[in-house]
Amino acid sequence: MAERTQRTVRDLRRVNRSRILQRLYFDGPLSRQELVTATGLSSGSVSNVVAELVDDGLLEEAGTVGSDGGRPRTLLQVSPASGRIVGVDVGETRVRVELFDLTLAELARAELPLTGRHHDVPRITRHIADSIGTVLREGRTDPGHLLGIGVGVPGIVDRTGPGGALVHGQTIGWDAVPLEDLLRDATQLPSAVPLFINNGAQALGRAEMWFGGGRGAEDAVIVLLGSGVGACIVTDGAAHSAARDSAGEWGHLTVAVRGRRCRCGARGCLEAYTGAEAVLRRWQEAGGRPPDGADEETALTALVAAAHPQDGTAPDPDALAVLDETAEYLGAGISDLINLFGPERVLIGGWAGLLLGPHLLPAVRRYATGYALAHPAGRVTIDLGTLGPDAVTVGAATLPLADFFTNGGRRTAPQPARRAAATGPRTPRADRARRRTPG
């Protein structure tokens, strides 16, 4: 019985540490008295836990504030230098690796543009490993100081087996790629540095819910529109997915029976009408001419310029027609999400979403609410994501950060089959917006 009591006390202390850390991370700086009110803990518990966190180097003083007739109160905040995190975005047009401090301020980055279908597994693995080494050197960070590495990938992440995470990225030719084991071998980082892998749309969704346009929402859908198409579903404030994180594969919902051939091999997928690669193909079929040798992002920019010229010339009707068709299919796909999940917010992100969004958003809203049932359509707002092109990298970095919070600010050795926590604070990023209380 004594052992059970000891575990219970330890768990309670971990929960209290987590509660205070998260409150200061998203609402700080705060005084000890404000922490008592904000957390519901006793003043003695707050004092003891704060003392522990200060001794651990996780908290630091942030000035003082006057009180009514009493001594000034010392303000506390999470120390940015108390931890380092790496976020990795394995996209379809580039691989981006960033080093962050504990408040997710960027310290260093490395990028590799990808052309065609160059998702050769050894090349990608080697680049990620080399880039992690680069950002650690540029950020003057000892590998042992890392809280963890988060990786966002295209495709389905399977953690059901006894080993590390497997990635099934059908559109990039990845079939059960043991990415976790490959990265662990290639990086040669200390075994105590945990590695988290998740679908890129899920990472984007977490970033927008914590720090971007989704903050404060309990039910939301975050759409990733790039070369491919994905979505993160959030209900009751927590990111959810179908088995093996396949919610990110919303792009392979069938929207046209016997329709256009998708990159996955099936016909009529949403991605075959709204993914950047498919949009550009339809424009070329209609006579559009992207610049010679242009990569996907440059070519899509040229399509937008043809449809919405800034030099006073007449818009290209074929380009306009392609964009309108894209908006209708995207709106129809979003209407399915509205009918199924009844979100209060839909956010569109990803590099192609942010590029096309300013021109497509009014039509997407019109089509989405027109195809959806009246009641759920009447409560939803549809907007662009607010975190920009780095959102997946930021979201990937929140994977080890969420685990760090769950463990009360203590570093733990990685568990190969562990699933990263799906819940967490849903409030603004400390260096981007005024913080608010997490739900």
Secondary structure by P-SEA (a helix, b strand, c coil): caaaaaaaaaaaaaaaaaaaaaaaaccccccaaaaaaaccccaaaaaaaaaaaaaaccccccbbbbcccccbbbbbbcccccbbbbbbbbcccbbbbbbbccccccccbbbbbbccccccaaaaaaaaaaaaaaaaaaaccccccccbbbbbbcccccccccccbbbbcccccccccaaaaaaaaaacccccbbbbbbcaaaaaaaaaacccccccccbbbbbbbccccbbbbbcccccccccccccccccccccccccccccccccccccccccaaaaaaaaaaacccccccccaaaaaaaaaaaacccccccccaaaaaaaaaaaaaaaaaaaaaaaaccccbbbbbcaaaaaaccccaaaaaaaaaaaccaaaaacbbbbccccccaaaaaaaaaaaaaaaaaacccccccccccccccccccccccccccccccc
